[in-house]
Amino acid sequence: GLCCQLSVAITNATLFAQANEAKRLAQTVVASCADTLLVLSARDGALLQTNKPLHNFFPLIQPNEMRISAATSWMARSGDAGRTLAADVQHVLRGGAELTGEGLLGSTHRPRRVAWKVTSLLEGECALS
């Protein structure tokens, strides 16, 4: 009866608090990373989280598009390096081994030489740094 309901409520509150703490910890780790880090959804490749603004690397892509479209789509519109990066992300999203690469990303006026590593962090997620 009431004791069981109270027990379930206390358990749910404890689990909720633990989940929130784990989320805050993960956000702190991502935010403290010196490199630019992108976390992509393995379901649809959309951008889930990043620790730095991406407009210097992908100046033609609107931030909102990055959150609702597959990363492979908007990355591929960012020159040769963007197409290579998109292919690397697609490879890992399909269960392939981690890949590294490098190239020029950004505007034609201010390209930036970048190196990347695409790897799967957990089942169901793909990370890019």
Kinemage of the C-alpha trace (Angstrom):
@kinemage 1
@onewidth
@group {chain A} dominant
@subgroup {mainchain}
@vectorlist {calphas} color= white
{ca gly a 1} P 0.000 0.000 0.000
{ca leu a 2} L 1.243 3.348 1.113
{ca cys a 3} L 4.677 2.075 2.210
{ca cys a 4} L 5.295 0.566 -1.229
{ca gln a 5} L 4.266 3.804 -2.948
{ca leu a 6} L 6.524 5.798 -0.643
{ca ser a 7} L 9.414 3.415 -1.321
{ca val a 8} L 8.938 3.764 -5.091
{ca ala a 9} L 8.749 7.568 -4.798
{ca ile a 10} L 11.992 7.704 -2.783
{ca thr a 11} L 13.738 5.381 -5.246
{ca asn a 12} L 12.566 7.475 -8.209
{ca ala a 13} L 13.728 10.704 -6.548
{ca thr a 14} L 17.137 9.159 -5.831
{ca leu a 15} L 17.510 7.906 -9.406
{ca phe a 16} L 16.466 11.306 -10.766
{ca ala a 17} L 19.062 13.072 -8.597
{ca gln a 18} L 21.777 10.629 -9.700
{ca ala a 19} L 20.866 11.089 -13.371
{ca asn a 20} L 21.000 14.879 -13.016
{ca glu a 21} L 24.390 14.682 -11.298
{ca ala a 22} L 25.759 12.427 -14.055
{ca lys a 23} L 24.477 14.857 -16.693
{ca arg a 24} L 26.112 17.834 -14.934
{ca leu a 25} L 29.386 15.909 -14.668
{ca ala a 26} L 29.345 15.011 -18.373
{ca gln a 27} L 28.627 18.633 -19.331
{ca thr a 28} L 31.503 19.819 -17.118
{ca val a 29} L 33.917 17.351 -18.723
{ca val a 30} L 32.897 18.399 -22.245
{ca ala a 31} L 33.105 22.106 -21.368
{ca ser a 32} L 36.594 21.733 -19.901
{ca cys a 33} L 38.068 20.013 -22.971
{ca ala a 34} L 40.658 22.218 -24.704
{ca asp a 35} L 39.883 20.769 -28.136
{ca thr a 36} L 36.578 21.303 -29.895
{ca leu a 37} L 34.374 18.334 -29.127
{ca leu a 38} L 31.175 17.332 -30.892
{ca val a 39} L 28.845 14.614 -29.643
{ca leu a 40} L 26.591 13.250 -32.380
{ca ser a 41} L 23.519 11.067 -32.169
{ca ala a 42} L 24.078 7.540 -33.459
{ca arg a 43} L 20.376 7.432 -34.326
{ca asp a 44} L 20.351 10.254 -36.869
{ca gly a 45} L 23.807 11.883 -36.719
{ca ala a 46} L 22.441 15.184 -35.386
{ca leu a 47} L 24.617 17.316 -33.127
{ca leu a 48} L 23.755 16.624 -29.492
{ca gln a 49} L 26.405 18.701 -27.753
{ca thr a 50} L 29.521 20.731 -28.426
{ca asn a 51} L 31.852 22.603 -26.118
{ca lys a 52} L 32.697 25.478 -28.465
{ca pro a 53} L 30.946 27.471 -31.195
{ca leu a 54} L 31.353 25.809 -34.586
{ca his a 55} L 30.926 28.813 -36.900
{ca asn a 56} L 34.707 29.142 -37.430
{ca phe a 57} L 34.804 25.608 -38.831
{ca phe a 58} L 31.443 25.564 -40.623
{ca pro a 59} L 30.670 29.238 -41.392
{ca leu a 60} L 27.994 28.517 -44.005
{ca ile a 61} L 25.931 26.297 -41.722
{ca gln a 62} L 23.335 27.760 -39.353
{ca pro a 63} L 23.639 26.499 -35.743
{ca asn a 64} L 19.996 25.414 -35.767
{ca glu a 65} L 20.614 23.218 -38.822
{ca met a 66} L 23.434 21.451 -36.966
{ca arg a 67} L 20.988 20.381 -34.263
{ca ile a 68} L 18.248 19.075 -36.556
{ca ser a 69} L 20.159 17.663 -39.537
{ca ala a 70} L 22.586 14.797 -39.804
{ca ala a 71} L 26.146 16.036 -39.284
{ca thr a 72} L 27.225 14.166 -42.396
{ca ser a 73} L 24.890 16.400 -44.413
{ca trp a 74} L 26.154 19.774 -43.207
{ca met a 75} L 29.775 18.689 -42.867
{ca ala a 76} L 29.805 17.503 -46.466
{ca arg a 77} L 28.925 21.032 -47.624
{ca ser a 78} L 32.133 22.370 -46.058
{ca gly a 79} L 34.733 21.641 -48.731
{ca asp a 80} L 37.010 18.668 -49.251
{ca ala a 81} L 37.909 18.328 -45.571
{ca gly a 82} L 34.236 18.543 -44.615
{ca arg a 83} L 33.383 15.745 -47.057
{ca thr a 84} L 36.217 13.604 -45.686
{ca leu a 85} L 35.137 14.296 -42.116
{ca ala a 86} L 31.524 13.447 -43.015
{ca ala a 87} L 32.663 10.136 -44.531
{ca asp a 88} L 34.685 9.361 -41.379
{ca val a 89} L 31.665 10.097 -39.176
{ca gln a 90} L 29.441 7.916 -41.369
{ca his a 91} L 31.992 5.080 -41.145
{ca val a 92} L 32.006 5.163 -37.330
{ca leu a 93} L 28.229 5.605 -37.102
{ca arg a 94} L 27.892 2.382 -39.104
{ca gly a 95} L 29.996 0.540 -36.532
{ca gly a 96} L 33.427 0.972 -38.110
{ca ala a 97} L 36.665 1.497 -36.229
{ca glu a 98} L 37.739 4.977 -35.126
{ca leu a 99} L 39.316 7.166 -37.783
{ca thr a 100} L 41.608 10.190 -37.750
{ca gly a 101} L 42.113 12.814 -40.402
{ca glu a 102} L 43.038 16.409 -41.077
{ca gly a 103} L 42.246 19.182 -43.492
{ca leu a 104} L 41.170 22.792 -43.890
{ca leu a 105} L 37.800 23.853 -42.505
{ca gly a 106} L 36.283 27.305 -42.290
{ca ser a 107} L 35.766 30.132 -44.711
{ca thr a 108} L 37.835 30.541 -47.859
{ca his a 109} L 39.149 33.791 -46.349
{ca arg a 110} L 40.182 32.220 -43.029
{ca pro a 111} L 40.610 28.488 -43.405
{ca arg a 112} L 41.780 26.602 -40.340
{ca arg a 113} L 43.930 23.496 -40.426
{ca val a 114} L 42.288 20.972 -38.165
{ca ala a 115} L 42.902 17.388 -37.169
{ca trp a 116} L 40.115 15.114 -36.023
{ca lys a 117} L 39.457 11.791 -34.427
{ca val a 118} L 36.072 10.153 -34.859
{ca thr a 119} L 35.295 7.442 -32.352
{ca ser a 120} L 32.343 5.788 -30.684
{ca leu a 121} L 32.188 6.628 -26.973
{ca leu a 122} L 29.267 4.485 -25.964
{ca glu a 123} L 26.853 2.230 -27.673
{ca gly a 124} L 24.495 4.594 -29.449
{ca glu a 125} L 26.790 7.648 -29.616
{ca cys a 126} L 29.554 8.911 -31.856
{ca ala a 127} L 32.113 11.463 -30.677
{ca leu a 128} L 34.240 13.746 -32.748
{ca ser a 129} L 37.189 15.704 -31.414
